[in-house]
Amino acid sequence: MSTRVLVLGAGFGGLEVTAGLSERFGSNIEITLIERNEHFVFGFSKLDFMFGKRTKSAIKHGYGTLEKPGVRVVRASIEVIDPVAKRVTTDVGTFEADFLVVALGADLDPSATPGLVESGYEYYSYAGAVAAQTALENFTGGRIVIGVTGTPFKCPPAPSETALMLHDYLESRGIRKESEISLVMPLPTPVPPLHEGSQALLEAFATRGIRWFPKHSIERLDPETREVVCADGQVFPFDLFLGVPTHVVPEVVANSGMASDGWIPVDPLGLETNYPQVYAIGDVTSVGTPKAGIFAEGQGRVVVERITAHLNGTPTGVEYNGNGICYVGFDAQRVARFDVTFITGQRPYGIFDAPTAAISQEKDDYAASRLVRWLGAES
Ligand SMILES: Cc1cc2nc3c(=O)[nH]c(=O)nc-3n(C[C@H](O)[C@H](O)[C@H](O)COP(=O)(O)OP(=O)(O)OC[C@H]3O[C@@H](n4cnc5c(N)ncnc54)[C@H](O)[C@@H]3O)c2cc1C
């Protein structure tokens, strides 16, 4: 019987593990990829959709094109994970494996911030981005607050990019002068590990008249007065609130007993959990990198190496290097590159490359290449 690998979640991490193992072993391995959604959506394309750059159908990539040797895609909702037995129960049946890879991402909990569901819009989920897009279309001017309601949150530069894109969007609609954009965040700088990149963003905010409020912890939204209320008592009145909601580990993971202090602990170099032959990658872990797809993908590559070495009975020298590139659009033509490395016990470090049209093309190429690699979609 060939080795059975269960990959839970078809996001950045799960798709990379699936593609990598299929490439290595072809039909000599049984990979079962379990995913509840019908489509894959890049996080960053939710912003493109919200601000009218791409249509709903253009940002949704169906899993139907994923046909790879050794891979079976199961559309199902995972209900129970038993990491000891390496068994998973779903709404369509039970699956067992020799290796388990948990890549279920982070769930969002807007209700953790009182008043957010009643009077604001979270825009991090697909459904939230769709609702926020309609709210933006109906917006005719006023005060918009972009607020980060807690840490950790996916793609730390994304709220800054949201503010810049919002500026351009309001300009294009001719209502920027009648509008105020405020960005309220708990972080001290837009991208703390990269001083130069943070400075570039702060300059971009200043040039565009975007109000920036660092080190602010949002406590609640008041639906009556339509104000954001911070822990220090400061309030921000709003006509439209676009929020980054609280992130939590998926309930099925919490119930599995794998999480500790909110997320799944893993060996930062090998991504193995406390359970033998059970790996966890990406946003669902507390591995020490930011919650971003590029890191989930890099971790997925290491898991492929680890499982390969295990099956071949060879030692592996491959360790996770904590490196990832985040692309941040400064305007419609130019994108900046934040190349950052996070190593346990060290200060994160990296290189910032100022926004250019060439980097914008690089970002497009990155996305297109992943769609081909992961889903077999045409570029
Ligand atoms: C607005 C925005 C912009 C972003 N920009 C960037 C960027 O520029 N660069 C970058 O690297 N990252 C970016 N991100 C972050 C990125 O999208 C996530 O960090 C990344 O998707 C995490 O990958 P993952 O594999 O850990 O989890 P996910 O990609 O979230 O995948 C998890 C999968 O598990 C599935 N799942 C969960 N629970 C169940 C269940 N019970 N049963 C079945 N399936 C389940 C989900 O449906 C999902 O498909 C952005 C995010 C947002 C919201």
Ligand as a Chemical Component Dictionary entry (heavy atoms), coordinates in Angstrom:
data_LIG
# 
_chem_comp.id                   LIG 
_chem_comp.type                 NON-POLYMER 
_chem_comp.pdbx_formal_charge   0 
_chem_comp.three_letter_code    LIG 
# 
loop_
_chem_comp_atom.comp_id 
_chem_comp_atom.atom_id 
_chem_comp_atom.alt_atom_id 
_chem_comp_atom.type_symbol 
_chem_comp_atom.charge 
_chem_comp_atom.model_Cartn_x 
_chem_comp_atom.model_Cartn_y 
_chem_comp_atom.model_Cartn_z 
_chem_comp_atom.pdbx_ordinal 
LIG C1  C1  C 0 -6.628  41.557 2.372  1  
LIG C2  C2  C 0 -5.537  40.540 2.456  2  
LIG C3  C3  C 0 -4.352  40.746 1.751  3  
LIG C4  C4  C 0 -3.320  39.804 1.840  4  
LIG N1  N1  N 0 -2.172  40.021 1.121  5  
LIG C5  C5  C 0 -1.176  39.091 1.173  6  
LIG C6  C6  C 0 0.002   39.271 0.404  7  
LIG O1  O1  O 0 0.154   40.248 -0.339 8  
LIG N2  N2  N 0 0.958   38.323 0.507  9  
LIG C7  C7  C 0 0.827   37.232 1.323  10 
LIG O2  O2  O 0 1.737   36.406 1.373  11 
LIG N3  N3  N 0 -0.278  37.053 2.062  12 
LIG C8  C8  C 0 -1.280  37.934 2.007  13 
LIG N4  N4  N 0 -2.416  37.757 2.751  14 
LIG C9  C9  C 0 -2.470  36.661 3.742  15 
LIG C10 C10 C 0 -2.733  35.310 3.126  16 
LIG O3  O3  O 0 -3.923  35.304 2.383  17 
LIG C11 C11 C 0 -2.816  34.260 4.240  18 
LIG O4  O4  O 0 -1.817  34.473 5.185  19 
LIG C12 C12 C 0 -2.649  32.878 3.622  20 
LIG O5  O5  O 0 -3.784  32.582 2.857  21 
LIG C13 C13 C 0 -2.394  31.808 4.671  22 
LIG O6  O6  O 0 -2.187  30.576 4.047  23 
LIG P1  P1  P 0 -2.588  29.232 4.802  24 
LIG O7  O7  O 0 -2.288  28.134 3.837  25 
LIG O8  O8  O 0 -1.986  29.186 6.140  26 
LIG O9  O9  O 0 -4.148  29.340 5.044  27 
LIG P2  P2  P 0 -5.376  29.721 3.999  28 
LIG O10 O10 O 0 -4.776  30.193 2.733  29 
LIG O11 O11 O 0 -6.253  30.557 4.773  30 
LIG O12 O12 O 0 -5.966  28.285 3.730  31 
LIG C14 C14 C 0 -6.686  27.567 4.688  32 
LIG C15 C15 C 0 -7.725  26.734 3.958  33 
LIG O13 O13 O 0 -8.338  25.838 4.887  34 
LIG C16 C16 C 0 -9.714  25.759 4.595  35 
LIG N5  N5  N 0 -10.422 25.349 5.804  36 
LIG C17 C17 C 0 -10.419 25.956 7.010  37 
LIG N6  N6  N 0 -11.177 25.273 7.885  38 
LIG C18 C18 C 0 -11.678 24.204 7.223  39 
LIG C19 C19 C 0 -12.506 23.110 7.596  40 
LIG N7  N7  N 0 -13.002 22.993 8.833  41 
LIG N8  N8  N 0 -12.796 22.186 6.669  42 
LIG C20 C20 C 0 -12.298 22.291 5.399  43 
LIG N9  N9  N 0 -11.504 23.299 4.993  44 
LIG C21 C21 C 0 -11.191 24.241 5.901  45 
LIG C22 C22 C 0 -10.081 27.166 4.164  46 
LIG O14 O14 O 0 -11.266 27.182 3.396  47 
LIG C23 C23 C 0 -8.847  27.583 3.380  48 
LIG O15 O15 O 0 -8.972  27.350 2.004  49 
LIG C24 C24 C 0 -3.479  38.662 2.656  50 
LIG C25 C25 C 0 -4.684  38.441 3.329  51 
LIG C26 C26 C 0 -5.705  39.367 3.223  52 
LIG C27 C27 C 0 -6.994  39.103 3.946  53 
# 
loop_
_chem_comp_bond.comp_id 
_chem_comp_bond.atom_id_1 
_chem_comp_bond.atom_id_2 
_chem_comp_bond.value_order 
_chem_comp_bond.pdbx_ordinal 
LIG C1  C2  SING 1  
LIG C2  C3  SING 2  
LIG C2  C26 DOUB 3  
LIG C3  C4  DOUB 4  
LIG C4  N1  SING 5  
LIG C4  C24 SING 6  
LIG N1  C5  DOUB 7  
LIG C5  C6  SING 8  
LIG C5  C8  SING 9  
LIG C6  O1  DOUB 10 
LIG C6  N2  SING 11 
LIG N2  C7  SING 12 
LIG C7  O2  DOUB 13 
LIG C7  N3  SING 14 
LIG N3  C8  DOUB 15 
LIG C8  N4  SING 16 
LIG N4  C9  SING 17 
LIG N4  C24 SING 18 
LIG C9  C10 SING 19 
LIG C10 O3  SING 20 
LIG C10 C11 SING 21 
LIG C11 O4  SING 22 
LIG C11 C12 SING 23 
LIG C12 O5  SING 24 
LIG C12 C13 SING 25 
LIG C13 O6  SING 26 
LIG O6  P1  SING 27 
LIG P1  O7  DOUB 28 
LIG P1  O8  SING 29 
LIG P1  O9  SING 30 
LIG O9  P2  SING 31 
LIG P2  O10 DOUB 32 
LIG P2  O11 SING 33 
LIG P2  O12 SING 34 
LIG O12 C14 SING 35 
LIG C14 C15 SING 36 
LIG C15 O13 SING 37 
LIG C15 C23 SING 38 
LIG O13 C16 SING 39 
LIG C16 N5  SING 40 
LIG C16 C22 SING 41 
LIG N5  C17 SING 42 
LIG N5  C21 SING 43 
LIG C17 N6  DOUB 44 
LIG N6  C18 SING 45 
LIG C18 C19 SING 46 
LIG C18 C21 DOUB 47 
LIG C19 N7  SING 48 
LIG C19 N8  DOUB 49 
LIG N8  C20 SING 50 
LIG C20 N9  DOUB 51 
LIG N9  C21 SING 52 
LIG C22 O14 SING 53 
LIG C22 C23 SING 54 
LIG C23 O15 SING 55 
LIG C24 C25 DOUB 56 
LIG C25 C26 SING 57 
LIG C26 C27 SING 58 
# 
